[in-house]
Amino acid sequence: MTRESRKVQWFAVQLPCEFWNNEDKSDGTVLNLSAQGCAMTAEYLPSVSTYVSLDIDLLNGEEPANIELAGVRWVFEHRCGLEFIRVCPDMLMKLKAFALLLEHVS
């Protein structure tokens, strides 16, 4: 998929996150975000084609946005791209509202 074919708007952010799979739990930083995925950096990144769960702190004083299941689509140096696969409707609304807020401030 080329950048031009993306229909989703991405926002540059620096949001603390925590991600885990069955074995490990790690801290990271979300570098860009949309309602459908994100790029993040971390000291220890998951491998391509693996799956993680993710909590993203939206820095708004509320509970973190929980992504039940995300697939790792690419890894390059100290960054990886995650596609959100399973997100509960409440969390999806929270992410979309946050993206809308970012759209108005950018």
Residue frames as a rotation matrix with the C-alpha (Angstrom) as fourth column:
MET 1
0.586 0.810 0.000 0.00
0.810 -0.586 0.000 0.00
0.000 0.000 -1.000 0.00
THR 2
-0.400 -0.717 0.570 1.45
0.690 -0.645 -0.327 3.35
0.603 0.263 0.753 -0.97
ARG 3
-0.788 0.065 -0.612 1.12
0.446 -0.626 -0.640 6.49
-0.425 -0.777 0.465 1.11
GLU 4
-0.863 0.452 -0.223 -1.12
-0.500 -0.709 0.497 7.99
0.067 0.541 0.838 -1.56
SER 5
-0.391 0.755 -0.527 -3.60
-0.053 0.553 0.832 5.12
0.919 0.354 -0.176 -1.29
ARG 6
-0.771 0.114 -0.627 -4.04
0.633 0.243 -0.735 5.54
0.069 -0.963 -0.260 2.48
LYS 7
-0.068 0.830 0.553 -7.44
0.296 -0.513 0.806 6.87
0.953 0.219 -0.211 3.38
VAL 8
0.681 0.243 -0.691 -6.67
0.707 0.028 0.707 7.13
0.191 -0.970 -0.152 7.08
GLN 9
0.545 -0.496 0.676 -5.04
-0.303 -0.868 -0.393 10.22
0.782 0.010 -0.623 8.58
TRP 10
0.308 -0.576 -0.757 -1.97
0.840 0.538 -0.067 9.61
0.446 -0.616 0.650 10.73
PHE 11
0.859 -0.004 0.513 -0.81
-0.203 -0.921 0.333 11.95
0.471 -0.390 -0.791 13.48
ALA 12
-0.165 -0.966 -0.199 2.73
0.192 0.166 -0.967 12.41
0.967 -0.198 0.158 14.79
VAL 13
0.800 0.420 0.430 2.62
-0.372 -0.215 0.903 11.90
0.471 -0.882 -0.015 18.56
GLN 14
-0.518 -0.821 -0.238 4.82
-0.264 0.418 -0.869 10.80
0.813 -0.387 -0.434 21.43
LEU 15
0.391 0.777 0.493 2.59
-0.821 0.051 0.569 8.73
0.417 -0.627 0.658 23.68
PRO 16
-0.628 -0.587 0.510 3.78
-0.760 0.604 -0.240 6.24
-0.167 -0.539 -0.826 26.30
CYS 17
0.422 0.763 -0.490 2.55
-0.781 0.581 0.231 2.71
0.461 0.285 0.841 25.73
GLU 18
-0.364 -0.434 0.824 2.86
-0.707 0.704 0.059 -0.74
-0.606 -0.562 -0.563 27.16
PHE 19
0.309 0.453 -0.836 2.66
-0.882 0.466 -0.073 -3.82
0.356 0.760 0.543 24.96
TRP 20
-0.359 -0.369 0.857 2.70
-0.708 0.706 0.008 -7.52
-0.608 -0.605 -0.515 25.69
ASN 21
-0.042 0.365 -0.930 2.25
-0.673 0.678 0.296 -10.98
0.739 0.638 0.217 24.28
ASN 22
0.809 0.430 -0.401 2.00
-0.051 0.732 0.680 -14.27
0.586 -0.529 0.614 26.14
GLU 23
0.356 -0.780 -0.515 5.64
0.826 0.520 -0.216 -14.11
0.436 -0.349 0.830 27.23
ASP 24
-0.603 -0.763 -0.232 6.83
0.796 -0.559 -0.232 -10.54
0.048 -0.325 0.945 27.67
LYS 25
0.715 0.692 -0.106 5.64
0.697 -0.717 0.017 -7.08
-0.064 -0.086 -0.994 28.70
SER 26
-0.420 -0.903 0.093 7.54
0.905 -0.409 0.115 -4.00
-0.066 0.132 0.989 27.52
ASP 27
0.330 0.422 -0.844 7.28
0.337 -0.888 -0.312 -0.23
-0.882 -0.181 -0.435 27.50
GLY 28
-0.386 -0.436 0.813 7.43
0.920 -0.111 0.377 1.80
-0.074 0.893 0.444 24.32
THR 29
-0.429 0.253 -0.867 6.46
-0.036 -0.964 -0.263 5.09
-0.903 -0.081 0.423 22.72
VAL 30
0.301 0.596 0.745 3.84
0.840 0.204 -0.503 5.51
-0.452 0.777 -0.439 20.01
LEU 31
-0.648 -0.687 -0.329 5.30
0.394 -0.672 0.628 7.80
-0.652 0.277 0.706 17.33
ASN 32
-0.789 0.541 -0.292 2.34
-0.598 -0.566 0.568 8.09
0.142 0.622 0.770 15.01
LEU 33
-0.756 0.605 0.248 -1.25
0.203 0.578 -0.790 7.07
-0.622 -0.548 -0.560 15.45
SER 34
-0.637 0.733 -0.238 -4.46
-0.604 -0.283 0.745 6.52
0.479 0.618 0.623 13.57
ALA 35
0.144 0.772 0.619 -7.65
-0.945 0.292 -0.145 4.71
-0.293 -0.564 0.772 14.49
GLN 36
0.901 0.256 -0.350 -6.36
-0.388 0.837 -0.386 1.70
0.194 0.484 0.853 12.52
GLY 37
0.612 -0.735 -0.293 -2.78
0.705 0.675 -0.218 1.40
0.357 -0.073 0.931 13.67
CYS 38
0.920 -0.390 -0.036 0.38
-0.321 -0.804 0.500 3.02
-0.224 -0.448 -0.865 14.92
ALA 39
0.343 -0.909 -0.236 4.15
0.182 0.310 -0.933 3.06
0.922 0.277 0.272 14.70
MET 40
0.974 -0.044 0.223 6.08
-0.227 -0.241 0.944 2.69
0.012 -0.970 -0.244 17.90
THR 41
0.063 -0.988 -0.141 9.59
-0.397 0.105 -0.912 2.52
0.916 0.113 -0.385 19.19
ALA 42
0.916 0.140 0.376 10.87
-0.402 0.329 0.855 0.40
-0.004 -0.934 0.357 22.05
GLU 43
-0.023 -0.971 0.236 14.08
-0.922 0.113 0.372 -1.09
-0.388 -0.209 -0.898 23.31
TYR 44
-0.854 -0.161 0.495 12.82
-0.031 0.965 0.261 -4.59
-0.520 0.207 -0.829 22.51
LEU 45
-0.301 0.748 -0.592 10.46
-0.935 -0.353 0.030 -4.82
-0.187 0.562 0.805 19.55
PRO 46
0.255 0.449 0.857 8.20
-0.175 0.893 -0.416 -7.73
-0.951 -0.044 0.306 18.68
SER 47
-0.761 -0.572 0.307 8.95
0.130 0.329 0.935 -9.62
-0.636 0.752 -0.176 15.45
VAL 48
-0.574 0.533 -0.621 7.12
-0.818 -0.360 0.448 -9.14
0.015 0.765 0.643 12.15
SER 49
-0.246 0.642 -0.726 3.96
-0.376 0.627 0.682 -11.26
0.893 0.441 0.087 11.87
THR 50
-0.748 0.088 -0.658 3.58
0.601 0.508 -0.616 -11.63
0.280 -0.857 -0.433 15.63
TYR 51
0.167 0.898 0.408 0.66
0.287 -0.440 0.851 -10.29
0.943 -0.025 -0.331 17.66
VAL 52
-0.858 -0.407 -0.313 0.59
0.432 -0.243 -0.868 -8.11
0.278 -0.880 0.384 20.75
SER 53
0.468 0.867 -0.170 -1.86
0.843 -0.380 0.381 -6.35
0.265 -0.321 -0.909 23.01
LEU 54
-0.580 -0.683 0.443 -1.26
0.614 -0.724 -0.313 -2.68
0.535 0.090 0.840 23.66
ASP 55
0.467 0.617 -0.634 -2.22
0.846 -0.520 0.117 0.06
-0.257 -0.591 -0.765 26.13
ILE 56
-0.333 -0.527 0.782 -1.69
0.709 -0.687 -0.161 3.61
0.622 0.501 0.602 24.82
ASP 57
-0.156 0.208 -0.965 -1.65
0.812 -0.530 -0.246 6.48
-0.562 -0.822 -0.086 27.31
LEU 58
0.179 0.322 0.929 -3.46
0.863 -0.505 0.009 9.32
0.472 0.801 -0.369 25.56
LEU 59
-0.758 -0.625 -0.186 -2.15
0.623 -0.608 -0.492 11.74
0.194 -0.489 0.850 28.25
ASN 60
-0.363 0.719 0.593 -5.68
-0.179 -0.678 0.713 12.95
0.915 0.153 0.374 29.00
GLY 61
-0.641 0.045 0.766 -5.92
-0.764 -0.129 -0.632 11.68
0.070 -0.991 0.117 32.58
GLU 62
0.517 0.854 0.049 -8.20
-0.854 0.519 -0.037 8.80
-0.057 -0.023 0.998 31.56
GLU 63
0.399 -0.311 0.862 -7.52
-0.060 0.930 0.363 5.08
-0.915 -0.197 0.352 31.43
PRO 64
-0.628 -0.697 -0.345 -5.21
-0.428 -0.061 0.902 4.11
-0.650 0.714 -0.260 28.55
ALA 65
0.381 0.663 -0.644 -6.72
-0.918 0.192 -0.346 3.07
-0.106 0.724 0.682 25.24
ASN 66
-0.188 -0.407 0.894 -6.51
-0.374 0.871 0.318 -0.72
-0.908 -0.274 -0.316 25.12
ILE 67
0.083 0.109 -0.991 -5.89
-0.972 0.226 -0.056 -2.49
0.218 0.968 0.125 21.83
GLU 68
0.636 0.265 0.725 -6.86
-0.547 0.817 0.182 -6.12
-0.544 -0.512 0.665 22.39
LEU 69
0.340 -0.514 0.788 -4.95
0.580 0.774 0.254 -7.43
-0.740 0.371 0.561 19.38
ALA 70
0.679 -0.237 -0.695 -2.48
-0.590 -0.739 -0.324 -5.78
-0.436 0.630 -0.642 17.01
GLY 71
0.792 -0.425 0.439 -0.39
0.565 0.782 -0.262 -7.37
-0.232 0.456 0.859 14.28
VAL 72
0.130 -0.840 -0.527 3.22
-0.108 -0.541 0.834 -6.37
-0.986 -0.051 -0.160 13.74
ARG 73
0.910 0.352 0.219 3.41
0.189 0.117 -0.975 -5.47
-0.369 0.928 0.040 10.04
TRP 74
0.562 -0.796 0.223 6.98
0.235 -0.105 -0.966 -4.14
0.793 0.596 0.128 9.77
VAL 75
0.789 -0.463 -0.404 10.10
0.372 -0.164 0.914 -3.65
-0.489 -0.871 0.043 11.88
PHE 76
0.495 -0.682 0.539 12.92
0.490 -0.294 -0.821 -1.28
0.718 0.670 0.188 10.94
GLU 77
-0.482 -0.779 0.401 15.75
-0.058 -0.429 -0.902 -0.36
0.874 -0.458 0.162 13.28
HIS 78
-0.964 0.099 -0.245 14.08
0.258 0.150 -0.954 0.62
-0.057 -0.984 -0.170 16.58
ARG 79
-0.491 0.849 -0.195 10.57
-0.782 -0.529 -0.330 1.08
-0.384 -0.010 0.923 15.17
CYS 80
-0.900 0.299 0.316 7.70
0.395 0.867 0.304 -1.15
-0.184 0.398 -0.899 14.21
GLY 81
-0.669 0.738 -0.091 4.30
-0.684 -0.563 0.465 -0.72
0.292 0.373 0.881 12.62
LEU 82
-0.870 0.441 0.220 1.19
0.200 0.724 -0.660 -2.19
-0.450 -0.531 -0.718 14.22
GLU 83
-0.625 0.779 -0.047 -2.18
-0.305 -0.188 0.934 -2.80
0.719 0.598 0.355 12.59
PHE 84
-0.654 0.480 0.585 -5.04
-0.645 0.050 -0.762 -2.78
-0.395 -0.876 0.277 15.06
ILE 85
-0.839 0.313 -0.445 -7.01
-0.077 0.741 0.667 -5.98
0.539 0.594 -0.598 14.53
ARG 86
0.029 0.864 -0.502 -9.33
0.720 0.330 0.610 -6.24
0.693 -0.380 -0.613 17.52
VAL 87
-0.963 -0.188 0.193 -10.41
0.030 -0.785 -0.619 -3.14
0.268 -0.590 0.761 19.43
CYS 88
-0.391 0.878 -0.278 -13.56
0.872 0.257 -0.417 -3.00
-0.295 -0.405 -0.865 21.55
PRO 89
0.169 0.553 0.816 -16.11
0.823 -0.535 0.192 -0.41
0.542 0.639 -0.546 20.32
ASP 90
0.917 0.169 -0.362 -15.58
0.367 -0.714 0.596 1.90
-0.158 -0.679 -0.717 23.32
MET 91
0.103 -0.969 -0.226 -11.83
0.386 -0.170 0.907 2.01
-0.917 -0.181 0.356 22.74
LEU 92
-0.371 -0.183 0.910 -12.29
0.928 -0.051 0.368 2.56
-0.021 0.982 0.189 19.00
MET 93
0.648 0.655 0.389 -14.53
0.623 -0.749 0.225 5.55
0.438 0.097 -0.894 19.77
LYS 94
0.746 -0.442 -0.498 -11.87
0.250 -0.507 0.825 6.85
-0.617 -0.740 -0.267 22.20
LEU 95
-0.294 -0.909 0.295 -9.16
0.636 0.044 0.770 6.56
-0.713 0.414 0.566 19.52
LYS 96
-0.127 0.321 0.939 -11.32
0.928 -0.297 0.227 8.23
0.351 0.899 -0.260 16.88
ALA 97
0.888 0.455 -0.065 -12.17
0.439 -0.797 0.415 11.09
0.137 -0.397 -0.907 19.26
PHE 98
0.380 -0.841 -0.386 -8.48
0.301 -0.282 0.911 11.52
-0.875 -0.463 0.146 20.07
ALA 99
-0.455 -0.525 0.719 -7.61
0.832 0.038 0.554 11.57
-0.318 0.850 0.420 16.35
LEU 100
0.357 0.674 0.647 -10.32
0.802 -0.577 0.158 14.17
0.479 0.462 -0.746 15.76
LEU 101
0.884 -0.110 -0.455 -8.87
0.261 -0.690 0.675 16.31
-0.388 -0.715 -0.581 18.54
LEU 102
-0.101 -0.995 0.012 -5.40
0.462 -0.036 0.886 16.03
-0.881 0.095 0.463 16.97
GLU 103
-0.194 0.108 0.975 -6.82
0.976 -0.081 0.204 16.96
0.101 0.991 -0.090 13.59
HIS 104
0.752 0.595 0.286 -8.20
0.557 -0.804 0.209 20.21
0.354 0.002 -0.935 15.01
VAL 105
0.758 -0.521 -0.393 -4.96
0.046 -0.559 0.828 21.19
-0.651 -0.645 -0.400 16.71
SER 106
-0.153 -0.886 0.439 -2.68
0.640 0.249 0.727 20.38
-0.753 0.392 0.529 13.79
